[in-house]
Amino acid sequence: MEWSLFTLLVLALTSPSSALLRFQCSQLVVQRLDPLVNPGQVPSTHVHQIVGGNSFNATMDPKKDMPGESTCTTCSFSEDFSNYWTAVLYFRARNGTYKRVPQISQISGATAGITVYYMSDALYDTAQKSKVTAFKPGFRMFVGDVNARTKEENTRFRQLTYTCMKDSGTRAPEFLEFPKTPCPYGMMINQRFPTCWDGVNLDSPDHMSHMSYPESGTFESQGPCPSTHPVRMPQVLFEVVWDTKAFNNKADWPADGSQPFVWSFGDATGYANHADYVFGWKGDALQKLMDTACVVNCGGKTQNTAAMNKCSQKAVVTEPIDGCKSRPQLPLSLLLSQL
């Protein structure tokens, strides 16, 4: 997120008692692996972009020592060997071809990837006064529904949104579905994870049930955690900016006038927006940062963008991922799964 100078000054002068972290992770690899939804399956059902530590693999065993097994990370915090991943966005043209949409990094010099937030309170709460408990080794979670195709199916997941950007500073309005008009700068995807933990399970069969939203509203409402999930965790937020500028010519859009973007698993509505997270910070580095009175510039061990970009991983699944021609006899989801 690019805040205005006024907002940054306000944040700097309000003496928070806890932290709001914001940092970039460059792209590690783009391929069909998904160790949460399809553990051990090579390839997985659809293409993902992955960032973070380079020990990422097809299984991500809960006992895996991610800081110990990783030799580098694509994130600016050099002690963050977590992995963060999302589906990949494609443009479906009127002539039946599909093309992978490139990304824009919000941090100058970084390579594509994801902007990650860890917050004690709502993004625009300058106090950041709440205390939160950092995630534990082996923790992982998922948010969203890959099969959602209606607003009703989407709304049980709070704050999975799209913003049609006029410029790099655009942050509103947010929509639950793909924008229906060309976006002058690009399309921002926001993926916000639940914040209340049951205090026991590092994972659950659906990768969601061990986490919950507050009793009332969203994280921003600052409502209490339910008794079933009493432990308040940091809000994890992904921001991904897709560079859609090259696809703004409506003459190239589908002939029926529908919006032209589709997720790598075949969703052309946008309602199946989802994201995955596997915790991998070294030692108590995250807890120390979350206990620090700071906003954005929170200290900790960091690395420059050259080091972030140097960290990469060779794809295990070697196949074309940048685009394809349509084959009418195949359903869209199957076609994209074979990219």
N, C-alpha and C positions, 0 to 999 in steps of 0.2 A: 504494500500500500504506500502511496506517496502522499503524505500529509502536507497541508499548507504550512508555511512558516509560522503563522499565528498559532496553529494547533500544536506544533512542536514546542513552541515557547511556553504555552500553557502547561503542557505535559512536563516540561523540564522544571517549572517553577512550583509545582504542587506537592513536592516531597512525598511520593508514594511510599507505602510501607511494605509493599510486595512488588513482584516483577511483572512486566509485560515484555516478552521476548519476541522479536521479529527478525528473521534472517532468511537468507537465500540458500537453497540447495541446488547445485547444478545437476544436470541429467547424468545418471550413472549408466543406464542402458534402456533401450526400448525393445521389448520382446514379449512373447507369449509365455509368461510364467506368472503364477498367482499362488504362492504358498499358503495363503489363508483359505481361499475358496476352493482351490484345486491342489491341495498339498501333494507333492510328488508327481504330479501329472505334467509330462513334458511331451508336447506343448499343452498349455492351459487353453481355455476356451476362447480367449480374446487377447488382443494386444494391450500392453500396459507401458507406461513410462514410469521408471523407478528412479528414486534418488536416495542418497545416504551412503551408508557403509558398504564397502565392496565385498563383504562376506555374504551378501544376498544370494539365496539359492532356491531351489524348487521346493524344499521342505521346511526350512526355518524351524527346526526342532525347538520346542520351548526351552530346552536345556542348553541351547546354543549360546556360547560366549561371544556375543557379537563384537564387543570392543577388543577381545583377545584374538579373534579370528580375522578381523578386518585390518588391513594395512593402510587404509586411507578412507576418507569420507568426502563426499561432494558438498557437504554443508559447511557454512562459514564457521560454525562452532566445531573446532577440531576434536572435541571429545564426544560429539554426537555421531554415533555409528548406527543410529536407528535407520529403519527403512520406511519410506513413505511412497505410496504409489497410487496412480489413477489410471483410468482407461484413456485411450488415445482418440482424438477427434479427427474425423474425415469429412471432406467436402464431396457431395454427390452431385455431379454435373448433369446437365440436361442430356448430354450425349451418352450417358450411361457409365462414365468413368468415375473412379473414386481416387481422391488424392489426400494424403495425410497433411493436416494443417500444422504449420510450424508454430513454435511458441516464442513469446517475448519474455526475457528475464526482466524482473523489476529492479535488479541490482546491476549497475553498469559493469560489463565485462564478463558476467556469469553466462553459462551456456544453458539456455532454456530452463527446465526444471520447475521447482515449486517454491513459493514463498511461504514459510512456515511461521505460525504464531503459537506461543504458549502464554496464556493469560491467567491472571488471578481473578480479574473481574472483567466486565464488559469492555470491549475494545475502546469505547470513547469515555470510559470512566477514568478520569485523570488521577483519582486517588489510588486505585489498585491496592486496596487495603486488606482484602481477604487473604487468609492463609490457605494454602492448598498443599496436598500431599503428592509428591512426584510419583510417577509410575515405577513399577518394580521390574527387575530382570525377568524376562519371560512374558511380560504383558504384551497383549496385542488386541486390536479391535478393528471393527469394520462399521461403516455407516452407509445406509442407502439400500436400495432394492434393485438388483440388476433386471428384474422382471417387471418393474413398475412401468405402466404406460398411461396412467391417468393421474389427475391431480389428487384424487382421493387416496390412491395408493402411495403417493409421494408425501402427503402432508403429515404422516406419522413420523417422518424424519424432519426435524425442524432445522431450517436454515441451510438447505442445499440449494444454492441459487445461481443465477446467471445475470450478468450485467453487460449491456450493450454499451461499449465505451466510445465516447466522443473524442476523448484524449486520454493521456496517461493518468490523469487525476480523477476520472469519472468513477464514482462508487455507487451511484443510485440512478434510477430505481433498480431493484433486484426482482427477478422473476423466477418462477419454479420450472419454466419450460424454456426451450431454445428461443432466442429473439426471432421475431418474424420479419425484421427489416435489416438491411445492411448496417454493420457497425463500423463507423469511420476509422476507429483506432484498432479495435479488436474485441474479443469476447472474454470477460473474466468469469471464471468458475470459482465459487466459494463452497467449501466443504467443511462444515463445523461438526465436531464430534461431541457426543454426550459427555457430561462432566461429573456424574455421580457413580461411584464404584461400590460394589457390594462388600468390599473389604476382605474378600476371601479368594475369589477366583481370578486368576490371571487371564483367563480366556473362558469361552463357553462354546457349545456346539455351533451356534449361529454367529459367534464372534461379536455378539451384541448384548445378550441377556445379562451379562455381568456388569453392564453399564446402564445408566438411566439418565433421563433428563430431570431437572428440578421438579418439585411437586407442582409448581405454578409457572407456566410460561417457559421461556427459553433461558439459556445461561445469562443473557443480558437482563432478564427480569430479577436476577439475584434471589430467586426463591430458594427455600431450603431443599436439601436433598431428601428424598423419601426414606422412610425407616428401613426399607429393604436394601437401599443403596446409600448408606449414610456418609461415605467418605468423599469429600469434595476434592476433585482432581483439577489440574489445569485444563482450561479450554484449549483444545488443539484445533487450529484453523489452517486449512490450505487455501492459498490463492494461486490459481493458474491462469495465465493470460495467453490465449490462443490468437495468433496473428492472422486474422481473417481478412485483412485488407485486400489481398490478391483475389478474393472471391466475392467482391462486392458488386460485380456486374450482374444485374438481375437477368440479363439475357442468357447467362450460363446456368441459372437456377432451374429446377425442375419445371416442366411445362405446365404443370397443374397449379403453379404459384406457391407451392409449399416451401418452407424454409429448407435450405440445402444441407444442413449439417447432421451428422449421424455419429453416434459413439461406435467404437470398434466392436461392440457386441450386438449392434444392429438397432439400437434405440434411436429413432428419429424424432421423438417427442421431447426428450430432455428430462423426463420425469425419473429416469433410472440413474441419475447422477449418483455416484458412490465413490468411496475412497477407503484405503487400507492403511493401517499403522502398526508397526512392530517396534516396541521400545528397545533402544540399544545404547543409551548414554553410558559413559564410563563412570563407575562408582556412584558417588553422590553428587556429581557435577550439576545435574538438573535441579536437584533439591536446593543446593546452595544458591543457584541463580534465582530460583523462584522465591527464596527467602531474602533476596537482595532488594533494597528499595531503589527501583530503577524502572525506566521505560525505554525500550529499544536498545540503548547503549548500556548493557548490563555487565560489562567486564567478561570474565571467563576467558578460556583459551580459544583463540580464533586463528584463522588462516586467511590468506589473500585469495582472490579469485583465480589466480594462476594455479594455485595448489588445488582448489576446488575442481577446476576444469580438468586438471591432469588426472584426477581420480576417475577411472572408468572401468567398465567390465565388459569383456567379450560376451556377446550373446550366445547362449546355449542353443537356442532355437534359431537356426539360420534359414531365413526365408525372406522374400520381398515384403516390406512393411510400408512402403511409401505410397502405394496406390495399386490400382488394378482396373481392368475393364469389367463391366457388368456381364453376368451370365444369367439371363432371364429365367432359366430353368431352376436356379438355386434361390432359396429364400435369402433375404438380405443378411440375417444373422449368420447363416452358414457361409455365405460369400465372404463376409468380413472376418470370420474366424479363420479363413484360409489365406488371409493376407500375409 
